[in-house]
Amino acid sequence: MAATGMTTMEVKKINRHNIYTYIYEQKTTSKQNIVDALHLSLSTVTHNLKLLEEEGLICRAGYYESTGGRKAQTIEIVRQARIALGMGILKDTVHMAAMDLYGNVISKTRRELPFSADDDYYQNLGRLAADFIRQGNFNKNQLLGTGIAIQGIITSDGGAVSYGKILNHTGLKLSDLARYIPCKTRLFHDSKAAAQAELWGRKSLKNALVLLLNQNMGGALILDRQIYDGLDMHGGLIEHICIDPNGPECYCGQKGCLETFCSADSLKKAAGVSLDIFFEHLRQGDDTCKAFWSRYLDTLAFAIRNQMVVLDSQVIVSGLLAGYMNQEDFDRLEDMIIKRSPFPAPENFLLPGQHGALAPAIGSGLFFVEEWLKLV
C-alpha cells in the first residue's frame, strides 16, 4: 500500500529499491522469497525483476532443489554491474584498487610515483588511472567513481586539502588533483578512508580507534558506526598527541608527537634499514632488531592505553606495519596494553586491520559503493 501523499512514481522507486536491496542482502534468493519478505504482489515483484535484469543489475543464477513442484530460480545481483575505484596517495607511491558491489577487491596495483603538486604529477596520476581502468576492462557505465585518499586534512566539502604539511600540499584542490582522471572523483583523508574500509568489513563494529601505521602515522575515530570529523575535520588524529615534550620534532612543528615514534618511517629511520630487511632480521632473532621492536611496541602500547581510558573502545591496527605483524606481535602488544590499563580489558579489544597498506585506497572507493546502494 502506498503511504498517504506518495505519488505512484515514488512508490515504484521505493519498491525497486527494496527489492534490489533485499536481493543484495540475501546474496541468493527467489521470487517467492521476495514476495513473502517484502509483502508485495507477485506481479509487482515480477515486473521489477524484469526491469532490473534488463538493466544488468541482477541475474538468474541457477535453481533451488525441488521440494516437489517446479524448481525455483535463484536470483542474485550482478556483482560487477558497478565498480568503484580507490586510490591511496603517499609521498612516493600510489596504491589503486577496484571493488565490486560487495566490496571485494577484484584488481589492485602499486606504482612508484613521487608526489608533486603540479600538472606533470596530475597527468601521470590520470595515466595511471586510465591504464588501471583499461587493464581491468571496466567500461564507462560500470564506474561509480574514484575515491582519492591522501595524507592531510580535507575541507568539510571534500574539495581541497586544508592542512597538508607531509606532502607540502596545503590548498591543493580536488579539481586539480583529479584533472586527468577519467571518471567522477572524491577526496578523503587517508586515515578516515581506512576507517571506512574497516566499517565495511566489520558489520558489528560500533566504536573504534583506527591506527594507520603507514610511512606517516594516521588515526581515525569511529563513534556509533560514524567516522568522527570533530569541530575542524581533525577528530581522531592520535598521531599528534604528545608523548614526550622533549622528543623529536614532528612535521607539524611540535615536539614529541606519537608520529615521531610510531610511524613506519620512524621505525625505519631508527633501525637504519628497510622494513623488509628489519622484519627479516627480527624473525631470525637479531638482538638489535628485537630491541628496536620492543621499544616501538612499548611506545604504541603506552599511547593506546591512554586513548582507551578516554574512549573505552576497540582499537584497530591497520596500514603498512600491520601487514608485517604476526599474531605473536599482536598478542604481545595486547599484553603490554593490558598491563598498563587501570581497568579490566574487554575481550577482543585489539584487532588487526583487514587490508594493510591498501586500506585507504579500498576505503575511499567504498564510499561510492555505499552511496550507490542507497540510491539504486
Long-range contacts (C-beta under 8 A, 24 or more apart in sequence): 15-40, 15-44, 15-48, 16-48, 16-51, 16-52, 16-376, 17-376, 19-45, 19-48, 19-49, 19-52, 20-52, 20-57, 20-58, 20-77, 20-376, 21-373, 21-376, 23-58, 23-75, 23-76, 23-77, 24-77, 24-101, 24-373, 27-76, 28-61, 28-74, 28-75, 28-76, 29-74, 29-75, 29-76, 30-64, 30-72, 30-73, 30-74, 30-75, 31-72, 31-73, 31-75, 32-72, 34-75, 49-75, 56-81, 57-81, 57-376, 77-101, 79-104, 80-106, 80-142, 81-142, 82-142, 82-143, 82-144, 82-369, 82-372, 83-136, 83-138, 83-142, 83-143, 83-144, 84-143, 84-144, 84-145, 84-146, 84-147, 84-365, 84-366, 84-367, 84-368, 84-369, 84-372, 85-129, 85-132, 85-133, 85-138, 85-143, 85-144, 85-145, 85-146, 85-147, 85-183, 85-365, 86-146, 86-147, 86-149, 86-193, 86-360, 86-361, 86-362, 86-363, 86-364, 86-365, 86-366, 87-125, 87-129, 87-146, 87-147, 87-148, 87-149, 87-361, 87-364, 88-149, 88-150, 88-190, 88-193, 88-357, 88-358, 88-359, 88-360, 88-361, 88-364, 89-115, 89-125, 89-148, 89-149, 89-150, 89-151, 89-167, 89-190, 90-115, 90-151, 90-214, 90-215, 91-115, 91-166, 91-167, 91-215, 94-125, 94-128, 95-357, 95-358, 95-360, 95-361, 96-128, 96-129, 96-132, 96-361, 97-358, 97-361, 97-362, 97-365, 98-132, 98-136, 98-138, 98-365, 99-362, 99-365, 99-366, 99-369, 101-369, 101-372, 101-373, 103-200, 103-201, 103-362, 103-366, 103-369, 105-358, 105-362, 106-136, 107-132, 107-135, 107-136, 108-358, 108-361, 115-167, 115-169, 117-167, 117-168, 117-169, 117-172, 117-176, 119-179, 122-176, 122-177, 122-178, 122-179, 122-180, 123-180, 125-177, 125-180, 125-181, 126-179, 126-180, 126-181, 126-182, 127-180, 129-180, 129-181, 129-182, 129-183, 130-180, 130-181, 130-182, 133-182, 133-183, 140-183, 143-183, 143-184, 144-184, 144-368, 144-369, 144-371, 144-372, 145-183, 145-184, 145-185, 145-186, 145-368, 146-178, 146-181, 146-183, 146-184, 146-185, 146-186, 146-364, 146-365, 147-185, 147-186, 147-188, 147-193, 147-361, 147-363, 147-364, 147-365, 147-366, 147-367, 147-368, 148-174, 148-177, 148-178, 148-185, 148-186, 148-187, 148-188, 148-364, 149-188, 149-189, 149-190, 149-193, 149-194, 149-360, 149-361, 149-363, 149-364, 150-177, 150-187, 150-188, 150-189, 150-190, 151-189, 151-190, 151-216, 151-218, 152-189, 153-189, 153-232, 153-233, 153-234, 154-187, 154-188, 154-189, 154-233, 155-233, 156-229, 156-233, 158-186, 158-187, 158-188, 159-187, 160-187, 161-187, 162-233, 163-234, 165-251, 165-252, 166-216, 166-251, 184-368, 186-364, 186-367, 186-368, 188-360, 188-363, 188-364, 188-367, 189-218, 189-220, 189-233, 190-214, 190-218, 190-360, 191-218, 191-219, 191-220, 191-236, 191-237, 191-360, 192-220, 192-227, 192-229, 192-236, 192-363, 193-359, 193-360, 193-361, 193-362, 193-363, 193-364, 193-367, 194-218, 194-220, 194-318, 194-319, 194-353, 194-355, 194-359, 194-360, 194-363, 195-220, 195-221, 195-222, 195-227, 195-236, 195-363, 196-227, 196-363, 196-364, 196-366, 196-367, 196-370, 197-318, 197-354, 197-355, 197-359, 197-360, 197-362, 197-363, 197-366, 198-222, 198-316, 198-318, 198-353, 198-354, 198-359, 198-363, 199-225, 199-227, 200-363, 200-366, 200-370, 201-354, 202-351, 202-354, 205-314, 207-311, 207-312, 207-313, 207-314, 208-313, 208-314, 208-315, 208-316, 208-351, 209-236, 209-238, 209-304, 209-307, 209-308, 209-311, 209-313, 209-314, 209-315, 209-316, 210-236, 210-315, 210-316, 210-318, 210-353, 211-238, 211-300, 211-304, 211-315, 211-316, 211-317, 211-318, 211-319, 212-318, 212-319, 212-359, 212-360, 213-262, 213-263, 213-264, 213-317, 213-318, 213-319, 213-320, 213-321, 213-322, 214-263, 214-264, 214-319, 214-320, 214-321, 214-357, 214-360, 215-263, 215-264, 215-265, 215-320, 216-251, 216-259, 216-263, 216-264, 216-265, 217-258, 217-259, 217-262, 217-263, 217-264, 218-319, 221-311, 222-313, 238-303, 238-307, 239-263, 241-303, 241-306, 241-307, 243-299, 243-302, 243-303, 258-299, 258-303, 261-296, 261-299, 262-296, 262-299, 262-300, 262-303, 264-319, 264-320, 264-321, 267-292, 267-296, 267-321, 270-295, 270-296, 275-320, 275-321, 275-324, 279-324, 293-329, 297-329, 297-332, 297-333, 297-336, 298-336, 300-333, 301-333, 301-336, 301-337, 301-340, 302-340, 304-333, 304-337, 304-350, 305-337, 305-340, 305-341, 308-337, 308-341, 308-349, 309-341, 309-342, 309-343, 312-346, 313-349, 314-346, 314-348, 314-349, 314-350, 314-351, 315-349, 315-350, 315-351, 316-351, 316-352, 316-353, 317-350, 317-351, 317-352, 317-353, 318-352, 318-353, 318-354, 318-355, 318-356, 318-359, 319-353, 319-356, 319-357, 319-359, 320-356, 320-357, 322-352, 322-353, 322-356, 323-356, 323-357, 325-352
